């Protein structure tokens, strides 16, 4: 049977992708950011999954105010990088796993999660930057990817509790798939940041670190945190962190931490990154 072998979280700052694409990773500003992923890149080579279920948010690229699904899953064979206003990123086409994706969609819907199935989906930096951070600049992504897009852009967003339970439902779905597959679940976005308004540039290190500890040790309590606390403490875009709860729910009750990285700043944001695995 398929099994979930690890969980990864990471910020998906677009400027990080631009730094890679423009050859700026060794510049003084960016070098500490990419140093935090060196351990992960080696681990990823030694622990390649068959499939990554990657939870991210679209930034008005494939979706718009005309269509705002709370949760959407890509079930296609391929997902093209989209043009976000300056041309598509020079990264490989993302290859999907339709059989597992359709199985997950069916399982989630029968588990009473309303999820939109996307037969066509262009993916933006929310998905491609995490892949670049973990796998580097490659000609082909070394894993198949099932995108799960979460609305964290337009009110009302799903609750943290809904996201934690979605992760648990994804775990049930994966474990009921009969093919022998190694599956990782990634949650992206965050950490604290705000990119507009009077509080633009807000970073709350104390809250970020507390969030990670709660995610590790008491996710059920963390899932109760209301949206207003994310907004107040982590900035307008800090709500992206609810996607980390999807990863946490998918790993089960106990986890083992393999790697943790936190860095400020990266394009006026706090970068957070975790690699965890299920523990007995």
N, C-alpha and C positions, 0 to 999 in steps of 0.2 A: 504493500500500500504506500501511497504518498505520505510524506511526513514533513513537518516543519522543523528545520535544523538550526535556524538562527534568525535573529532579528537585527535590523540595522536602522538607525535613525541618523539623519543629517540635515543640516540647513541646505537650502537650494538657491542661494543668492545668485542672481543672474550675472553680477559682476565677476563672480568666481569663474563661471564658464567663459566669460570674455577674457579674463586673465589667462586662462589656458589656451584659448583659441588664438590669442595675440602674442603668445610666447612670453608672458610676463611673470611666470611662476617663480622665477629666481630673483625677482626684484625684492628689495628690503621689505616693502609693505606686505607683499603676498607670500613670501617664503614661509613665515611661521604658520600661515593657514594650511598650506599644503603639507608641511611637516607633520601635522596632526593626522594625516591620512596615510602616511608611509606604512605604519603597522598594518592598517586595514588592507592596503593593496597586497602586501605579502600574504596576509591571512586569506584574502580572496583567491589568490592563486592556488593556495593549498587546500581550500575548501570550496570548490566551485559548485554552485547549485545548478540544478537542471532548470529551475524556474524561479524568478523573483516576482512576487506580488508586490507591486510598488504603489503605495498610497501617496498621492500628491494632490496639488490643486492647480487647476487651469487658471491662467491669469488673463482671461478675456481673449484667448487665442483661438481655441477650438469652440468655445462656448461664449455666449454673450447674454445680455439681458433678455434676449428673445427666448432663451432656453436655459434654465438653471436647475439641473438635477442635483438633488442632495448627495446622492452617491451614483456613480456611473462606472461600469466595467467595460474595458476594451476586449472584444472577443474576436478580433480580426487576426489575420496572418501577420500583418505588418502595420507599423505606426510610423508615419513620416514625421521628422522634425519640422515644426511649423515656422513660418516667417513671423517674427515678433516685431517687425518694423525695421529691421536692419538685415534682413535675409536670414534663412535658416542657419542654425549652428552647423559647422562642418563636422558633424558626428555621424556615425553609422545609422542606418535605418534600424528601428527597434523591431525585433522579431517577436511575435506573440506565440502563445500556446493555446490555440482555439479550443482544443478538447478539454483541457483543465479549466479554461476560462468559462466555457459554457456550463461545465459541471458546477463550478463555484456559483455562477449566476443562478442556476436552477436550485441549488441547495440553499442559497440565501433567500430566494423568493419563497420557497417552501418553508423556510425558517422564519417567514414573515418580515423579511427585510425587503423593502421596495427599492430595487436597484435598476437603473437604466442600462440596457445593453447597447453598446456602441459597435456597430459593424464598420464604421469609419471613424477614425479619431486621429487628428494630428496632435502631437505632444510638444509642449514647450519646455522652458528651462526647469520648470518644477520637476520634471521627470529626467531630462537629459543631464542636468548638472550633477545630481546624485550618482548617476551611472559613470560620469566622467571622473568624479572624485574617487570612486571605489576602483574603477578599472583603467583609468588613465586615458590617454589618446590612442585609440586602437582603430584598426580597420573594420573590425566586426565585434559587436558586443559578445562576450563569452557565455552569455546566458539568455534564455528566452524571458520575456517580461510580460506580465499581465498588469496593465495600468488600472488602478482604481482611483478615479477622480472624486474628490470630496469638496463640496462647496464650503469654503471658509472665507469667501470674498463678499458675498451679499447676504444680508440679514433676511431670514433667520438661518443661522448655521446649525448643524446637528450638535447635540450636547456631547460633552465628554463621555458621559455614561453610554450614550448611543454608540459612540466610536469604540469604546472598550468592548461592548457587547458585539459589535461588528467584527472585531478581531477574534473574539471567541467563536463566532459563527464561521468565519473564514477557516479557523483551525478545524472545526467539525467538517467543513466541506472538503478540505484538503485530505484529511484522514479517511474520508469515505471514498476517495478516488482510487480505483483498483490498480493503476499503474505504479510501478516502483519509481518514485521521483523524490529528489531532494528539493525542498521548497524553502526559500527565505521570504520573510515579510519585512518590508521596509516602510517606515513612516518618515515623511520629509517635512521640511518647513521649519520656521522658528530660527533661533530662539527669540528672546525679547527684541523687538524692533518696531519702529514706526517711521514711515517714509514720507509723511506729509503732515501739515498742520503745525500748530504751535509746539507740539511735543516731538517733532521730527528729530530723529537721532536718539530717542530714548532707549536706554539699555539698563536693565535691572539685573545685575550679576547675582545678587543674593537670592532673588526670586527664581532665577534660572537654575541655580544649583539646588535650591530646595525642591523645585519641580522634578529634577532628575532623581533625587533621593526618594521622593514620594512615588514616582513612577516605578522605581525599583522595589520599594518595600511595602507600599500601601496603595496600589493602583485603584482599588475600589473606592477609597476615600478621595483620591485625586479626581476621580471621575465625577464627583459631586461639585467640583468647582464651577461656579456659574460664569457665563460669558463675560459679565461685567468685571470680574476679577482679572481675567486675561487682559481685557481692555485697559483697566486701570494700572495693573502692575507690569504687564509685558508689552504694552503698546497695541495699537490698532491691528498690527499684523501678527502679534503674538498668538492670536487665536489659531494660527496654523499648528500650534503644538498639540491640538486635540488629535491630529493624525498620528502622533507618537503613541497615543493610547490604543490605536488600532494594532500597531505592532505589539504592544505589551499584552493585549488581550489574546493575540494569536500564539504567544509563547507558553501560555499556561500559568499555573499558580506560582511556580518558583523558577527563577532565572539565575544564570551565572553571568557575571560581567566579565567580558574579555578585554574590552578597550573603552576608554572614555577620553574625550577631548573637548575642550572649551576654549574659545579664543575671542578676544575683542581687540580691535574692530575688524570687520570685513565689509567694506562699503556701508559703514554706519550701522552695522548689525552685530549681534552676538551669534557666533557660530557654535553650534553644539553638534556632537557626533558620538554615537554609542554603537557598540557591537556586543550583543548579548546572545545567549543560547539557552534553550530550555534546560532546567535542572531537575533531577529526580526528587 
